[in-house]
Amino acid sequence: MKNAWRRWTTTVNLAAIALMPTLIFLAFSHRATADDPGACYMINSSGKTVALGRLCGNSSIAAPSDNKVFRVSIKRRFGGTPVIDVTFNDKKTFEMIVDTGASGTIITQGMANTLELQATGSMQAQIADGSEVEFPTSKVKSIAVGGVTANNLQVAIAPKGSIGLLGHDFFGKYDIKILEKEVEFHYR
């Protein structure tokens, strides 16, 4: 069933590409932090996550957490794709599309101006129609959504973009479940 869900999710992600003419595939590395029980854990009958690191031979597994799933309210939809609030540098919150088909996070020029970001580099990216475009890049100190924070994340700046895209560089370690009114981030 889980594999069938992933295949369906991939199909939905590909459908989102057709809706997003400025969709960009980016590849950046980052580190997202959350209450992470690690690879060796169980969820008891009351739903509590219990770390089993010592049983698995790893004493560095994080402390038990009740926050395996982060839920974020969907504010609206853009072409059927969820739009949520995303906080940058612990200060400014912007609406962004949860783009399960984008490799990297893209912000608009307006967002970059508000965050007082200067371009520190550039990158070539392939957009949904297959063409290659060049975008300026910059780093943000943090991006936070519903209890999950990514630090020192490189973002692309879309000079003509009207809304930002939150990509896999932010939520790549989470399975995403899109509900009617919420997006759930399930730590893998």
C-alpha positions, 0 to 999 in steps of 0.5 A: 500500500505504501508503494502504491501511495508513493506512485500515486504521489509521484503521478500527482507531482508530475501533474503539478509540473504541467500547472506550473510554467515556471516550475524549476528543478534545483539541487541544493544540500541542506540540513533540516532539523526537527524532533528526530527519533532516528532510524530505530523507533516505534510508535506505541498504542497511544501514538507516542514515538519511542526511540530504540537507539540503545536496542539498535546499537546506536546511543546517539538517537534523539530523545523520544518525540511526540512530533513525528507528524507536522501539520500545516494549514493550507491557506489557499490553492494555486492551480490546485496545489497547496499554498502555506505560510513559510517563515524566513530567518525567524522574522518574515512569513510569506505564502509559498506553494508546496511544490512536491515536484521542485528540487529546490526552493525558489523565492520571488524578487519581492521576497528577496528584497524584503529579506534584504538578500543580495545575490551571491551566485547564480545557477542554471535550472531547467524549468517545466517546459524543458528550457534552461534559465539562469537564476541568481542565488542567495542563502537564507539563515533559516526556513521554518514550517510547522515545527520543521526548520532548515538552516543555511539554505541556498535559494534561487531568486525568480525575478519575475515570480509571483509566488515562491516554491517550497521544494525538496531541499526543504522537505526531502526527508519527509513524506508529504500527505496533502489533505483537504485543509492541511499538509502533513509532513511525516518524518521518514 
